[in-house]
């Protein structure tokens, strides 16, 4: 499964529904919430990295040191 914000949100809502219907425990929901948070951090990192690569395309290390 490809991780996107849409799939993360869908999973989060599924977890909330499961908790509401007492299919999982609060501890299980907390664990799933932590996993969702970590996955979101990875997505944010990848976005920031892509922006930085595009912004500094063609810039060498020596150019960064001179500034």
NULUM-927253 format. One record per residue: x, y, z of N, C-alpha, C in turn; residue in three letters. Coordinates in steps of 0.05 Angstrom, whole numbers, padded with zeros to 5 digits, always signed. Example, Ala and Ser with C-alpha at 12.3 -4.5 7.8 and 13.67 -1.06 7.14 Angstrom:
<atoms>
+00264-00114+00156+00246-00090+00156+00264-00066+00156Ala/+00257-00045+00142+00273-00021+00143+00258+00001+00157Ser/
</atoms>
This chain:
<atoms>
+00017-00023+00000+00000+00000+00000+00018+00025+00000Unk/+00011+00044-00017+00026+00069-00018+00017+00087+00004Unk/+00036+00099+00018+00029+00118+00040+00024+00146+00029Unk/+00001+00155+00032-00006+00183+00025-00022+00195+00048Unk/-00025+00221+00047-00041+00234+00069-00070+00223+00068Unk/-00080+00217+00045-00107+00206+00043-00109+00179+00057Unk/-00090+00161+00052-00091+00135+00064-00086+00137+00094Unk/-00069+00155+00103-00065+00159+00132-00090+00169+00145Unk/-00104+00188+00133-00129+00198+00144-00150+00176+00145Unk/-00152+00160+00123-00171+00139+00122-00166+00119+00145Unk/-00141+00112+00148-00133+00093+00170-00140+00105+00197Unk/-00134+00131+00201-00140+00143+00227-00170+00142+00233Unk/-00187+00148+00213-00216+00147+00217-00225+00119+00222Unk/-00213+00099+00208-00220+00071+00213-00213+00063+00241Unk/-00191+00073+00251-00183+00067+00279-00203+00079+00298Unk/-00211+00104+00293-00231+00117+00310-00257+00103+00310Unk/-00266+00093+00287-00291+00078+00285-00288+00052+00300Unk/-00265+00038+00298-00261+00013+00312-00262+00018+00342Unk/-00250+00040+00351-00250+00046+00380-00279+00052+00389Unk/-00293+00067+00373-00320+00074+00380-00338+00049+00382Unk/-00333+00030+00364-00349+00005+00364-00338-00016+00383Unk/-00317-00008+00399-00305-00025+00418-00293-00050+00406Unk/-00283-00048+00381-00269-00070+00368-00240-00070+00376Unk/-00229-00048+00385-00201-00046+00394-00201-00031+00421Unk/-00179-00034+00435-00176-00021+00461-00164+00007+00457Unk/-00166+00023+00478-00154+00050+00477-00124+00048+00472Unk/-00111+00028+00484-00082+00024+00481-00076+00018+00451Unk/-00092+00002+00439-00088-00004+00410-00091+00021+00393Unk/-00111+00037+00400-00116+00062+00385-00092+00081+00389Unk/-00082+00083+00413-00058+00100+00418-00034+00090+00402Unk/-00030+00064+00401-00008+00053+00386-00011+00060+00356Unk/-00035+00056+00346-00040+00063+00318-00036+00093+00313Unk/-00044+00109+00332-00040+00138+00329-00011+00146+00328Unk/+00005+00132+00344+00034+00137+00343+00046+00129+00316Unk/+00037+00107+00305+00046+00098+00279+00038+00118+00257Unk/+00014+00128+00259+00004+00148+00239+00021+00173+00241Unk/+00027+00181+00266+00044+00205+00270+00072+00202+00258Unk/+00084+00178+00262+00110+00173+00251+00109+00173+00220Unk/+00089+00161+00209+00086+00160+00180+00082+00189+00169Unk/+00067+00205+00183+00063+00233+00174+00090+00248+00175Unk/+00106+00243+00196+00132+00256+00197+00150+00248+00174Unk/+00149+00223+00165+00164+00214+00142+00154+00229+00117Unk/+00128+00231+00114+00117+00245+00090+00126+00274+00090Unk/+00125+00287+00114+00133+00315+00116+00163+00318+00109Unk/+00179+00300+00119+00208+00300+00113+00213+00298+00083Unk/+00199+00279+00070+00202+00275+00041+00193+00300+00025Unk/+00172+00313+00034+00163+00338+00021+00184+00360+00025Unk/+00194+00363+00049+00214+00384+00054+00240+00378+00038Unk/+00247+00353+00036+00271+00345+00021+00267+00351-00009Unk/+00244+00345-00020+00238+00350-00048+00239+00380-00054Unk/+00228+00396-00035+00228+00425-00039+00257+00436-00038Unk/+00273+00426-00019+00301+00435-00017+00317+00427-00042Unk/+00313+00403-00051+00327+00394-00075+00321+00411-00099Unk/+00295+00418-00102+00287+00435-00124+00297+00464-00121Unk/+00297+00474-00097+00306+00501-00091+00336+00504-00096Unk/+00351+00484-00088+00380+00487-00089+00392+00470-00112Unk/+00377+00464-00132+00386+00449-00155+00410+00463-00168Unk/+00431+00448-00172+00455+00459-00185+00474+00473-00166Unk/+00467+00475-00141+00484+00488-00121+00503+00468-00110Unk/+00529+00474-00110+00549+00455-00099+00555+00462-00070Unk/+00568+00443-00057+00575+00447-00029+00593+00472-00026Unk/+00611+00476-00044+00629+00499-00043+00613+00525-00044Unk/+00592+00526-00060+00575+00550-00061+00561+00556-00035Unk/+00553+00535-00021+00540+00538+00005+00560+00549+00026Unk/+00585+00538+00025+00605+00547+00045+00612+00576+00041Unk/+00611+00586+00016+00619+00614+00011+00598+00634+00020Unk/+00574+00625+00025+00552+00644+00032+00549+00647+00061Unk/
</atoms>
